[in-house]
């Protein structure tokens, strides 16, 4: 098979669209569970994989960009909450330590 085989192109487009759709779904799910930082990181990785490669994969690019934006926004939100409520978090951990 040659590099310009239509089957290879269709496979790559389908793979990118699948990765972009998975990244978008994962980034939305991560936002529902506010402290699910690992899901946002995975969504970023999937979105970057979907965006990587040739420019002919425009079908999945909007989904991948949306997933990237949502996941990065989620990561920034978690970091901001942890920084802003750092003292309250330490209090909570001490209370939990006393209970345990």
MIMARMAR-883613 format. One record per residue: x, y, z of N, C-alpha, C in turn. Coordinates in steps of 0.1 Angstrom, whole numbers, padded with zeros to 4 digits, always signed. Layout:
N
XYZXYZXYZ ...
//
This chain:
100
+0008-0012+0000+0000+0000+0000+0009+0012+0000 +0004+0023-0007+0012+0035-0008+0008+0044+0003 +0016+0055+0006+0013+0064+0016+0000+0073+0013 -0004+0073+0001-0016+0081-0003-0028+0072-0005 -0028+0061+0000-0039+0051-0001-0051+0057+0006 -0063+0058+0000-0075+0064+0006-0079+0056+0019 -0076+0043+0019-0079+0036+0031-0071+0041+0043 -0059+0043+0041-0050+0048+0052-0055+0062+0057 -0059+0070+0047-0064+0084+0051-0077+0083+0059 -0086+0074+0054-0098+0072+0062-0096+0067+0076 -0086+0058+0077-0083+0052+0090-0078+0063+0099 -0069+0071+0094-0063+0082+0102-0074+0092+0107 -0082+0096+0097-0093+0105+0101-0102+0099+0111 -0106+0087+0110-0114+0080+0119-0108+0079+0133 -0095+0076+0133-0088+0076+0146-0087+0089+0153 -0085+0100+0145-0084+0113+0151-0098+0118+0156 -0108+0115+0149-0122+0118+0153-0125+0110+0166 -0121+0098+0167-0124+0090+0179-0116+0095+0191 -0104+0099+0189-0096+0104+0200-0102+0118+0204 -0106+0126+0195-0111+0139+0198-0124+0137+0206 -0133+0128+0201-0146+0126+0208-0143+0120+0222 -0134+0111+0224-0130+0106+0237-0125+0116+0246 -0117+0125+0241-0111+0136+0249-0122+0146+0253 -0131+0149+0244-0142+0158+0248-0151+0152+0259 -0154+0139+0257-0163+0133+0267-0156+0132+0281 -0143+0129+0280-0135+0127+0293-0133+0141+0300 -0132+0152+0292-0130+0165+0298-0143+0169+0305 -0154+0166+0299-0167+0170+0305-0170+0162+0317 -0167+0149+0317-0168+0140+0329-0159+0145+0340 -0147+0149+0337-0138+0154+0347-0143+0166+0354 -0150+0175+0346-0155+0187+0352-0167+0184+0362 -0174+0173+0360-0185+0169+0369-0179+0165+0382 -0168+0157+0382-0161+0153+0394-0150+0163+0396 -0152+0173+0404-0143+0184+0404-0128+0181+0408 -0126+0171+0416-0112+0168+0419-0106+0156+0411 -0111+0154+0399-0106+0143+0390-0096+0149+0381 -0085+0153+0386-0074+0159+0379-0068+0149+0369 -0067+0137+0372-0061+0127+0363-0069+0125+0350 -0083+0127+0351-0091+0126+0339-0088+0138+0330 -0086+0149+0335-0083+0161+0327-0070+0160+0320 -0060+0154+0327-0047+0152+0321-0048+0142+0310 -0055+0132+0312-0057+0122+0301-0065+0128+0289 -0075+0137+0292-0082+0144+0281-0073+0153+0273 -0063+0159+0280-0053+0168+0273-0045+0159+0264 -0040+0148+0269-0032+0139+0261-0039+0134+0249 -0052+0130+0251-0060+0125+0239-0062+0136+0229 -0065+0148+0234-0068+0159+0225-0055+0163+0217 -0044+0162+0223-0031+0165+0216-0028+0154+0206 -0031+0142+0209-0029+0131+0200-0039+0133+0188 -0051+0137+0190-0060+0139+0180-0056+0151+0171 -0050+0161+0176-0046+0173+0169-0033+0171+0161 -0025+0161+0166-0012+0159+0160-0013+0153+0146 -0005+0157+0137-0004+0150+0124-0008+0160+0113 -0013+0155+0103-0016+0162+0091-0028+0172+0093 -0029+0182+0084-0040+0191+0085-0052+0186+0078 -0052+0174+0072-0063+0169+0066-0073+0163+0076 -0070+0163+0088-0079+0157+0099-0088+0168+0105 -0093+0176+0097-0101+0188+0102-0114+0183+0108 -0119+0171+0106-0131+0166+0112-0131+0166+0127 -0120+0161+0133-0119+0160+0147-0113+0172+0154 -0108+0181+0147-0101+0192+0153-0109+0201+0162 -0122+0205+0158-0130+0213+0167-0133+0206+0180 -0135+0193+0180-0138+0185+0192-0125+0184+0201 -0114+0182+0194-0101+0181+0202-0098+0195+0208 -0100+0206+0201-0098+0219+0207-0107+0222+0218 -0120+0218+0217-0130+0220+0228-0126+0212+0240 -0122+0199+0238-0117+0191+0249-0105+0197+0256 -0096+0202+0248-0084+0208+0253-0087+0220+0262 -0096+0229+0257-0100+0240+0264-0107+0237+0277 -0116+0227+0277-0123+0223+0289-0114+0217+0299 -0105+0208+0294-0096+0201+0304-0086+0211+0310 -0081+0220+0302-0071+0230+0308-0079+0239+0318 -0091+0243+0314-0099+0251+0323-0101+0244+0337 -0104+0231+0336-0106+0223+0348-0093+0222+0356 -0082+0220+0350-0069+0219+0357-0066+0233+0364 -0068+0244+0357-0066+0257+0363-0076+0259+0374 -0088+0255+0373-0098+0256+0384-0094+0249+0396 -0089+0237+0395-0085+0229+0406-0073+0235+0413 -0063+0240+0405-0051+0246+0411-0055+0259+0418 -0064+0267+0412-0069+0279+0419-0076+0276+0432 -0085+0266+0432-0092+0262+0444-0082+0258+0455 -0073+0250+0451-0063+0245+0461-0054+0256+0466 -0051+0266+0458-0043+0277+0463-0051+0286+0472 -0063+0289+0467-0072+0299+0475-0076+0293+0488 -0080+0280+0489-0085+0274+0501-0074+0265+0507 -0061+0268+0506-0051+0260+0511-0052+0259+0526 -0055+0269+0534-0056+0269+0548-0068+0260+0553 -0079+0261+0546-0091+0253+0549-0088+0238+0546 -0080+0236+0536-0077+0222+0532-0068+0216+0543 -0059+0223+0548-0050+0218+0559-0059+0216+0572 -0068+0225+0574-0077+0223+0586-0085+0210+0584 -0090+0208+0572-0098+0196+0569-0090+0183+0571 -0077+0183+0566-0069+0172+0568-0066+0169+0582 -0064+0179+0590-0061+0177+0605-0073+0171+0612 -0085+0176+0608-0098+0170+0614-0099+0156+0610 -0097+0153+0597-0098+0139+0593-0087+0130+0600 -0076+0136+0602-0065+0128+0610-0070+0125+0624 -0077+0134+0630-0082+0132+0644-0093+0121+0644 -0101+0121+0633-0112+0111+0632-0106+0097+0630 -0095+0097+0622-0090+0084+0618-0081+0079+0629 
//
